[in-house]
Amino acid sequence: MSTPHVIVGLSGGVDSSVTALLLKQQGYRVTGLFMKNWEDDDTDEYCSSKQDLIDAVSAADKIGIDIEAVNFSAEYKERVFANFLQEYQAGRTPNPDILCNAEIKFKAFLDHAMGMGANLIATGHYAQVRENPIQAGNFQLLKADDGSKDQSYFLSRLNQAQLSKTLFPLGKYLKREVREIAREYGLANAEKKDSTGICFIGERPFQEFLQRYLPRQPGVMRTPEGKVVGQHEGLMYYTLGQRQGLKIGGSRESNGEPWFVAGKDMEANELIVVQGHEHPLLKSDGLKAGQLHWISGEQPRTNWVYAAKTRYRQPDAPCEIDAVNAEEATIRFGQHQWAITPGQSVVVYESNVCLGGGIINGAL
């Protein structure tokens, strides 16, 4: 058999570079592919794609592999960014990284790689994939060994066809081990800071960025009892549980605790705010989710103990799926969850296996 050809998504960062290095050392025929997916304001201040390309080419040269560049900006704008704006306009808080993975990194990229004659693709995500030990031909997405870096949450909408063609070489490594490999091999990006912010757009003043696409629609901030305590710039700029940037001054009635966003009245264009992290309106013990996606292709069983996350930086919370059909799932948690947010993703796990999940429609 000929040597399998793997195309690695090379971003210019240390994770994807070490991914390519490890695969080359394992005997694969490796090609790097740099994806450019954002052009609207590609300036050095926020979007470092020029420097990232330089870093990716440098890493490919050091490792001894070919690299190509491809522009998926049109696909990103159509498949990811349009949904991103639509969700914010509706008062919800989407997670563009999850859609970006499903539509760009593992669809547009995968299709392009197959067109280049690849057998497999690989990325620098911290996750693992394996064939189901009790169901041949079915692939499972697993958490990474490094729990602090695990990215299976962001990969929860991948399907069987995508997983069957994907390698995640970093799934067994700790982040510090990855940087050590890069240092030992002499990769110039060994100490490069991890990218943050919106997928492919970068980290930037978020409200200012959104205002370019969704103009201000000011209104009042009020308590659940109806007392007006401030003004908001537009409901789309705020998310449930938000504390920063509310600019609510002190008052004689204030109890001194910080203010949090607890709800949105879209019809009246009013932002509902409460005081105190433990306010009852910020807590709920369940949710309803739609746009469901189950990685195995089969719905999970009900009345069975799973774990779930309703946002990325959150410990797994024990839960049960009360009801599930093709359109919607009802999930109940053993303990109150804080600021369950419509538009975010709930991702369900059985032990270290990511089952999939859906988009949160609302808390219960």
C-alpha positions as CSV (number, residue, x, y, z in Angstrom):
1,M,0.0,0.0,0.0
2,S,1.1,3.6,-0.7
3,T,1.9,5.9,2.2
4,P,-1.3,7.7,3.3
5,H,-1.4,11.4,2.4
6,V,-2.5,13.7,5.2
7,I,-3.3,17.3,4.8
8,V,-2.8,19.3,8.0
9,G,-4.6,22.6,8.6
10,L,-1.6,24.8,9.3
11,S,-2.6,28.0,11.1
12,G,0.8,29.3,12.0
13,G,0.4,28.3,15.7
14,V,2.3,25.8,17.7
15,D,-0.4,23.2,17.9
16,S,-0.9,22.7,14.2
17,S,2.8,22.9,13.6
18,V,3.5,20.1,16.1
19,T,0.6,18.1,14.5
20,A,2.3,18.2,11.2
21,L,5.7,17.3,12.7
22,L,4.3,14.3,14.6
23,L,2.5,12.9,11.5
24,K,5.7,13.4,9.4
25,Q,7.7,11.5,12.1
26,Q,5.0,8.7,12.1
27,G,5.7,8.1,8.4
28,Y,2.7,9.9,6.8
29,R,3.1,11.9,3.6
30,V,2.2,15.4,4.9
31,T,1.1,18.6,3.2
32,G,0.2,21.8,5.0
33,L,-2.8,23.9,4.1
34,F,-3.2,27.5,5.3
35,M,-6.8,28.7,5.4
36,K,-7.6,32.4,5.0
37,N,-11.2,32.9,6.0
38,W,-11.7,36.6,6.9
39,E,-11.1,39.7,4.7
40,D,-13.4,42.5,5.8
41,D,-10.8,44.3,8.0
42,D,-7.7,42.1,7.9
43,T,-5.4,44.6,9.7
44,D,-2.4,43.8,11.8
45,E,-4.2,45.2,14.8
46,Y,-6.8,42.4,15.1
47,C,-6.4,39.8,12.4
48,S,-2.9,38.6,12.1
49,S,-3.4,36.4,9.0
50,K,-0.3,37.8,7.2
51,Q,2.0,37.0,10.2
52,D,0.2,33.6,10.6
53,L,0.9,32.7,7.0
54,I,4.6,33.6,7.5
55,D,4.7,31.5,10.6
56,A,3.0,28.6,8.9
57,V,5.4,28.7,5.9
58,S,8.3,28.9,8.3
59,A,7.1,25.8,10.2
60,A,6.4,23.9,7.0
61,D,10.0,24.7,5.8
62,K,11.5,23.6,9.1
63,I,9.5,20.3,9.2
64,G,10.2,19.7,5.5
65,I,6.7,19.6,4.0
66,D,5.0,21.5,1.2
67,I,2.4,24.1,2.1
68,E,-0.5,25.6,0.1
69,A,-2.8,28.5,0.9
70,V,-6.5,28.6,0.2
71,N,-9.1,31.3,0.7
72,F,-12.4,30.3,2.2
73,S,-13.6,33.8,3.0
74,A,-16.7,33.6,0.9
75,E,-17.7,30.2,2.4
76,Y,-17.1,31.6,5.9
77,K,-19.2,34.7,5.4
78,E,-22.0,32.7,3.9
79,R,-22.1,29.6,6.1
80,V,-20.8,31.0,9.5
81,F,-20.8,34.8,9.8
82,A,-24.3,35.3,8.3
83,N,-25.7,32.9,11.0
84,F,-23.6,34.6,13.6
85,L,-25.2,38.0,12.9
86,Q,-28.7,36.5,12.5
87,E,-28.5,34.9,15.9
88,Y,-27.3,38.1,17.6
89,Q,-30.0,40.1,15.9
90,A,-32.5,37.7,17.4
91,G,-31.1,38.4,20.9
92,R,-29.3,35.0,21.1
93,T,-25.6,34.4,21.8
94,P,-24.2,32.0,19.2
95,N,-20.9,30.0,19.4
96,P,-19.3,30.6,16.0
97,D,-16.4,28.3,16.7
98,I,-18.7,25.2,16.7
99,L,-20.3,26.2,13.3
100,C,-16.9,27.2,12.0
101,N,-15.6,23.7,12.7
102,A,-18.6,21.9,11.1
103,E,-18.8,24.2,8.0
104,I,-15.3,25.3,7.3
105,K,-12.5,23.3,9.0
106,F,-14.2,20.0,8.5
107,K,-16.3,20.6,5.4
108,A,-14.8,23.2,3.1
109,F,-11.3,22.2,4.2
110,L,-12.1,18.5,4.0
111,D,-13.6,18.8,0.5
112,H,-10.6,20.8,-0.7
113,A,-8.1,18.3,0.8
114,M,-9.9,15.3,-0.8
115,G,-9.7,17.2,-4.1
116,M,-5.9,17.5,-3.5
117,G,-5.7,13.7,-3.3
118,A,-5.6,13.4,0.5
119,N,-6.5,10.2,2.3
120,L,-7.0,12.0,5.6
121,I,-6.9,15.5,7.2
122,A,-5.5,16.5,10.6
123,T,-5.8,19.6,12.8
124,G,-4.2,20.7,16.0
125,H,-7.4,20.3,18.1
126,Y,-7.1,18.8,21.5
127,A,-9.5,15.8,21.1
128,Q,-9.4,12.2,20.0
129,V,-11.2,10.0,17.5
130,R,-11.5,6.3,17.5
131,E,-13.6,3.6,15.9
132,N,-16.3,2.4,18.2
133,P,-14.9,-0.8,19.9
134,I,-18.4,-2.4,19.8
135,Q,-19.7,-1.0,16.5
136,A,-17.4,-1.4,13.6
137,G,-17.4,1.4,11.1
138,N,-18.8,3.9,13.6
139,F,-16.5,6.6,14.9
140,Q,-16.4,8.3,18.3
141,L,-15.2,11.7,19.3
142,L,-13.3,11.6,22.7
143,K,-12.1,14.2,25.1
144,A,-8.4,15.0,25.0
145,D,-6.1,13.7,27.8
146,D,-5.4,17.3,28.7
147,G,-8.7,18.3,30.3
148,S,-7.7,21.9,30.6
149,K,-7.3,22.1,26.8
150,D,-10.0,19.6,25.6
151,Q,-11.8,21.0,22.6
152,S,-14.3,18.3,22.0
153,Y,-17.1,20.8,22.9
154,F,-16.2,22.8,19.7
155,L,-16.2,19.6,17.6
156,S,-19.6,18.3,18.7
157,R,-21.3,18.9,15.4
158,L,-18.9,16.7,13.4
159,N,-20.5,13.7,11.6
160,Q,-19.4,10.2,10.8
161,A,-18.0,11.0,7.4
162,Q,-15.9,13.9,8.8
163,L,-14.6,11.9,11.8
164,S,-13.7,8.9,9.6
165,K,-11.3,11.1,7.6
166,T,-9.8,13.0,10.6
167,L,-6.7,12.7,12.8
168,F,-6.2,14.5,16.1
169,P,-2.5,13.8,16.9
170,L,-2.5,16.1,20.0
171,G,-5.2,14.3,21.8
172,K,-2.8,12.3,24.0
173,Y,-0.5,15.2,24.8
174,L,-0.5,18.0,27.4
175,K,-0.1,21.5,26.1
176,R,3.2,21.9,27.9
177,E,4.5,18.7,26.1
178,V,3.5,20.2,22.8
179,R,5.4,23.3,23.4
180,E,8.4,21.2,24.6
181,I,8.3,19.2,21.3
182,A,8.3,22.5,19.3
183,R,11.2,23.8,21.4
184,E,13.3,20.7,21.0
185,Y,12.7,20.6,17.2
186,G,13.5,24.3,16.9
187,L,10.1,25.5,15.6
188,A,10.1,29.3,15.7
189,N,6.5,29.5,17.0
190,A,7.2,27.3,20.1
191,E,6.3,30.1,22.4
192,K,3.6,31.8,20.2
193,K,0.6,32.9,22.1
194,D,-2.6,30.9,21.5
195,S,-5.2,32.6,19.3
196,T,-8.4,33.8,21.0
197,G,-11.5,35.6,20.0
198,I,-14.0,34.9,17.2
199,C,-13.1,32.0,15.0
200,F,-10.8,33.3,12.2
201,I,-11.7,36.9,13.0
202,G,-9.6,37.3,16.1
203,E,-9.9,39.1,19.4
204,R,-11.2,42.7,19.2
205,P,-13.5,45.1,21.0
206,F,-16.7,43.0,20.6
207,Q,-19.4,45.6,20.8
208,E,-17.6,47.9,18.5
209,F,-17.1,45.1,16.0
210,L,-20.8,44.1,16.1
211,Q,-21.9,47.7,15.7
212,R,-20.5,47.8,12.2
213,Y,-23.0,45.1,11.2
214,L,-25.8,45.5,13.7
215,P,-26.5,49.3,14.3
216,R,-27.3,50.5,17.9
217,Q,-30.9,50.1,19.1
218,P,-30.8,51.8,22.5
219,G,-33.4,51.1,25.2
220,V,-33.8,50.8,29.0
221,M,-32.3,48.5,31.5
222,R,-34.8,47.5,34.1
223,T,-35.1,45.1,37.1
224,P,-37.6,42.3,37.0
225,E,-39.9,44.5,39.1
226,G,-39.9,47.2,36.4
227,K,-37.5,49.8,37.9
228,V,-35.4,51.5,35.3
229,V,-31.7,51.5,36.3
230,G,-29.8,52.3,33.1
231,Q,-29.7,52.4,29.4
232,H,-28.5,49.7,27.0
233,E,-27.0,50.2,23.5
234,G,-28.8,47.3,21.8
235,L,-30.0,43.9,23.1
236,M,-27.7,42.1,20.7
237,Y,-24.6,43.5,22.4
238,Y,-25.4,41.7,25.7
239,T,-25.5,38.1,26.8
240,L,-27.1,36.4,29.8
241,G,-24.8,36.4,32.8
242,Q,-22.8,39.4,31.6
243,R,-21.4,41.6,34.3
244,Q,-18.9,43.9,32.6
245,G,-19.9,47.0,30.6
246,L,-23.4,47.5,32.1
247,K,-22.5,51.0,33.4
248,I,-25.2,51.0,36.1
249,G,-24.4,53.6,38.7
250,G,-25.1,53.2,42.4
251,S,-28.4,54.2,43.9
252,R,-29.9,54.4,47.4
253,E,-31.9,51.3,46.7
254,S,-28.8,49.3,45.5
255,N,-27.6,46.6,47.8
256,G,-24.0,47.0,46.6
257,E,-23.8,43.7,44.8
258,P,-22.8,43.6,41.1
259,W,-25.4,43.7,38.4
260,F,-25.9,40.9,35.8
261,V,-27.9,40.5,32.7
262,A,-30.8,38.1,33.4
263,G,-33.0,38.4,30.4
264,K,-34.1,40.3,27.3
265,D,-37.6,41.6,26.4
266,M,-37.1,41.7,22.6
267,E,-40.6,43.2,22.0
268,A,-40.1,46.1,24.4
269,N,-36.4,46.4,23.6
270,E,-35.6,46.2,27.4
271,L,-32.7,44.5,29.1
272,I,-33.5,42.8,32.4
273,V,-30.8,43.1,35.0
274,V,-30.5,41.7,38.5
275,Q,-28.1,42.1,41.4
276,G,-26.0,39.3,42.8
277,H,-24.4,36.3,41.2
278,E,-26.8,34.0,43.1
279,H,-30.0,35.7,42.0
280,P,-32.8,33.1,41.2
281,L,-33.3,34.4,37.7
282,L,-29.7,33.4,36.8
283,K,-30.3,29.8,37.9
284,S,-32.2,27.0,36.2
285,D,-32.2,23.2,36.4
286,G,-32.9,22.4,32.8
287,L,-33.1,23.5,29.2
288,K,-34.6,22.8,25.9
289,A,-32.3,22.5,22.8
290,G,-33.0,22.3,19.1
291,Q,-30.9,21.9,15.9
292,L,-29.8,18.6,17.4
293,H,-26.8,16.7,16.2
294,W,-25.8,13.2,17.5
295,I,-22.3,12.1,16.3
296,S,-23.2,8.4,16.2
297,G,-26.3,9.1,14.1
298,E,-28.5,7.7,16.8
299,Q,-30.4,9.6,19.5
300,P,-29.1,9.0,23.1
301,R,-31.4,7.1,25.5
302,T,-33.6,9.0,28.0
303,N,-33.5,8.6,31.7
304,W,-29.8,7.8,31.7
305,V,-27.1,9.7,33.6
306,Y,-24.9,11.7,31.3
307,A,-22.8,14.9,31.7
308,A,-23.2,18.1,29.8
309,K,-21.7,21.5,29.3
310,T,-23.8,24.6,28.4
311,R,-20.6,26.7,27.7
312,Y,-17.0,25.8,27.0
313,R,-15.3,26.9,30.2
314,Q,-17.5,24.9,32.5
315,P,-17.1,21.7,34.4
316,D,-19.2,18.7,33.2
317,A,-22.6,18.8,35.0
318,P,-24.5,15.5,35.7
319,C,-27.8,15.4,33.7
320,E,-30.5,13.3,32.3
321,I,-32.2,13.6,28.9
322,D,-35.9,13.7,29.8
323,A,-37.2,13.7,26.3
324,V,-35.7,13.7,22.8
325,N,-37.0,13.6,19.3
326,A,-35.7,14.8,15.9
327,E,-36.4,18.4,16.6
328,E,-35.9,19.0,20.3
329,A,-34.4,17.6,23.5
330,T,-35.2,18.4,27.2
331,I,-32.2,18.1,29.5
332,R,-32.4,18.2,33.3
333,F,-29.4,18.8,35.6
334,G,-28.8,17.4,39.0
335,Q,-27.8,20.9,40.3
336,H,-28.8,24.4,39.2
337,Q,-26.9,25.7,36.2
338,W,-25.9,29.4,36.0
339,A,-27.0,31.7,33.1
340,I,-28.1,29.1,30.6
341,T,-28.0,31.1,27.4
342,P,-30.2,30.7,24.2
343,G,-28.0,30.4,21.2
344,Q,-25.1,28.7,23.0
345,S,-24.5,25.0,22.6
346,V,-25.2,22.2,25.1
347,V,-22.9,19.3,24.5
348,V,-23.5,15.9,26.1
349,Y,-20.9,13.4,27.2
350,E,-21.0,9.7,28.3
351,S,-17.8,9.3,30.3
352,N,-15.1,10.7,27.9
353,V,-17.2,10.2,24.7
354,C,-18.8,13.3,23.2
355,L,-22.3,12.3,22.0
356,G,-23.2,15.6,20.4
357,G,-25.9,18.0,21.4
358,G,-27.8,21.0,20.2
359,I,-28.4,24.8,20.3
360,I,-30.1,26.0,23.5
361,N,-33.6,27.4,22.9
362,G,-34.1,28.4,26.5
363,A,-33.8,27.5,30.2
364,L,-36.5,25.7,32.2
